[in-house]
Each structure stands twice: as structure tokens, then as C-alpha cells.
Amino acid sequence: MTSHPQNDGAPPPLDRRPPPPVLLLRHPTQFSVLDRPLPDTFRFLKPWKSPLPLGDFLSSADARAAEAILTSGMTPVTAEMLRRLPGVRLVVTTSAGLEHIDVAECRRRGIAVADAGDAYSEDVADLAVGLLIDVLRKVSASDRYVRRGSWSGEGEFALGSKLGGKRVGIVGLGRTGLKVAKRLEAFGCAVSYNSRKAKPYVSYPFHSNVCELATNCDALVICCGLNEETHHMITREVLLALGKEGVVVNIGRGSIIDEKEMVQLLVQGELGGAGLDVFENEPNVPEELLALDNVVLSPHRAVFTQESLSDLCDLVIGNLEAFFSNKPLLSPVLDE
């Protein structure tokens, strides 16, 4: 008697069936920068190549067949978009932040969400510490001093400040925040933090109020995501609590800090310095910041290293492959 393999209900391997349709809202920058092609194991639907406006494209039969969406921080996934795409069961984003995705609507519809996971955390943490060191030790300012010939004409450069022994507050002790904390510990800093809730697995002092955290710190490093609760969370009051010698570093999102108030306090000498990779209205940077030697500016490049982009590309494709093979996602966004 001939035996036949039993059908256990699992989908066939990806290489034995038509490529699953994935709506690609924008070509991922990470793949472009690395000159890496998207895999042909998926059928990527590219609305920018269609003559139809986006709204009409999303209502087309082709788009309605999409089972997953691949997006970035630049392209929102809204409730209205999901309503037009009833076949979608997964949203994958190339970003660590989720402010561009209606996560609540995804949950309501039973749509899984995957983010950048830990792909960026190491490099973002490195830059956060680098910005703090730069501001305290005046690395960029002293570089400009030497380049313009001031060393020979104006004499010795101004004194910097030591990182070791500083009290540093981490706002958002998630994947990246925890890596920042570990790095600062190695420099001999006293770390404390603010998050939505205390983390039982760390020994750092927890402050439920960010203003209280600032009062007890020499520097704040902003590592949290942007949402309704964290928008302008770093207020004038918080920055004044940090003090005239205090430094704020932001590698989260620009709008977490009330930028106008921060600029005013820096100009007035009420805040000691700032290291900023993100801004409220990118790529526009307040002109006042450009003239300040106690401010270090970076063009939202914390995640942009060869290694982190390569890891992210692997993760994105890995999440899609796992989902369509009925396996656990590599970097699922979980409810807390």
C-alpha cells in the first residue's frame, strides 16, 4: 500500500507556492543604501509605480490581496488604510519607533506588528554616549577652534567637564536605554531612569516623574519613543530642573523635547548644553543652535552604520519569512 504524507494544515514552504503579496509603501532606505535587492520570495506591491493615486491603488484588487505591509517611519499605517486592506495580517516596520502605525487598530483587527527589534540599539547607544562626551569634553567645539587657527591666535581652549562620576538620567529604559545605561556605568556614571513603569530586573533608581529625575541628574539622555504621552514631555520645567550645568542628549524623537523652550534656555545660559540627533521639524534645525559651541548636532543618523542596516535588512526579511511560514516573528511588538 502506498503511503501519502498527511496534511497537517501548515502552509507549504515559501519556495513551493506563489510569492505572497506584500504592500511596500516606500522602498526601504536600508536596502537602497546597501544596494541590496529585495528577495523574489515575495511579490512586493509598489504603489508609487502605479498611475493610480494612493487611495485608489489601496482600493484596487491587487492591493486588497496584500497579506502584509512593509513600511518605515516616513509612511503611516492608518486605520483607514487597514480598512481598505482586509487581507493584511502583518505590519512590518523598518523603524524602532511606532508612532506612524495605528497599533491599537492593528490589535483590534488581529494584525501582528514587527519592528526593528534590537537591530539598531547598539549603534544608537554608542552615538548617545558619543554626543554626551562631545558636549562635556567640547570635542566638536575644540575641533572648530583648531581648524580656524584660534589655538595660535587666542591661546588655550576652554576647559571641558569629566564624564566619570556624572549623574545621568535615562528617559526610557527600553532596548536602547538599557544599552546606554550599561555604557555609562562603564564610565563610572551614576545611572537612574524614568519609564512608564519600574523595571524589576535593574538596580538603577527609578523616578516616576521626569522632572524629579532631572532634579537629581547632571545629564538626561532621551531614549523613549514618541507618542501622545511623551510629546513635549521634556518641558521648560524639566530643563530648568536639570540646571545651568545640565546637558540633554536626544536620540529618541525631536518632539519629545519642547524644542522652542530648549533653544531659549540654551541661548540664555539656563541650560549647560545639548547633543541632538533628532529635531522637531527635520531637516530644519533652529538657527540659534548653529552658533552655540555647547550644542552638538547630528542629522538623525544614529542608526546609520553598515552593520546596523545590514542587520535590519536581515531582520525585515526574517520577519516576513517567519510569518508566511507560520513561525514566530523575530521581533514582535508585544503589549506591555
ZITA-V310567 format. One record per pair of residues at least 6 apart in sequence whose C-alpha atoms are under 6 Angstrom apart, sorted by the first residue. I is the first residue (numbers start at 1). J is the second residue. Records with the same first field share a line. If there is no record, write none. Layout:
# ZITA-V310567
I = J ; J
This chain:
# ZITA-V310567
19 = 41 ; 42 ; 43
20 = 42 ; 43
21 = 43 ; 44 ; 66 ; 67
22 = 43 ; 44 ; 45 ; 66 ; 67 ; 68 ; 69
23 = 44 ; 45 ; 66 ; 69
24 = 44 ; 45 ; 46 ; 70
25 = 71
30 = 309
59 = 84
64 = 85
65 = 87
66 = 87 ; 88
67 = 87 ; 88 ; 89
68 = 88 ; 89 ; 90 ; 91
69 = 91
70 = 92 ; 93
71 = 93
72 = 93 ; 94 ; 95
73 = 95 ; 100
76 = 100 ; 101
77 = 101
78 = 102
79 = 105
89 = 111
90 = 111 ; 112 ; 113
91 = 113
92 = 113 ; 114 ; 115
93 = 115
94 = 116
95 = 116
96 = 115 ; 116
97 = 225
99 = 227
113 = 332 ; 333
114 = 331 ; 332 ; 333
117 = 331
119 = 308 ; 311 ; 312
120 = 303 ; 308
121 = 176
123 = 303
124 = 302 ; 303
125 = 176 ; 179 ; 180
127 = 302
131 = 275
136 = 160 ; 161
137 = 160 ; 161
138 = 160
141 = 293
164 = 187 ; 188 ; 189
165 = 188 ; 189
166 = 189
167 = 189 ; 190 ; 217 ; 218
168 = 191 ; 217 ; 218 ; 219 ; 220
169 = 191 ; 192 ; 193 ; 217 ; 220
170 = 193 ; 220 ; 221
171 = 193 ; 194 ; 222 ; 223
172 = 194 ; 195 ; 223 ; 224
177 = 223
192 = 204 ; 205 ; 206
193 = 206
194 = 206 ; 207 ; 208
207 = 213
211 = 238
214 = 241 ; 242
215 = 241 ; 242
218 = 246
219 = 246 ; 247 ; 248
220 = 248
221 = 248 ; 249 ; 250
222 = 250 ; 252
223 = 251 ; 252
224 = 252
230 = 256
231 = 255 ; 256
232 = 255 ; 256 ; 257 ; 258
233 = 256
234 = 257
235 = 258
236 = 261
243 = 271
244 = 270 ; 271 ; 272
245 = 272
246 = 271 ; 272
247 = 272 ; 273 ; 274
248 = 274
249 = 274 ; 275 ; 276
250 = 276
251 = 277
253 = 278
254 = 278 ; 279 ; 280
255 = 280
265 = 271
273 = 294 ; 295
274 = 295
275 = 295 ; 296
276 = 297
277 = 298 ; 299 ; 300
278 = 300
319 = 329 ; 330
322 = 329
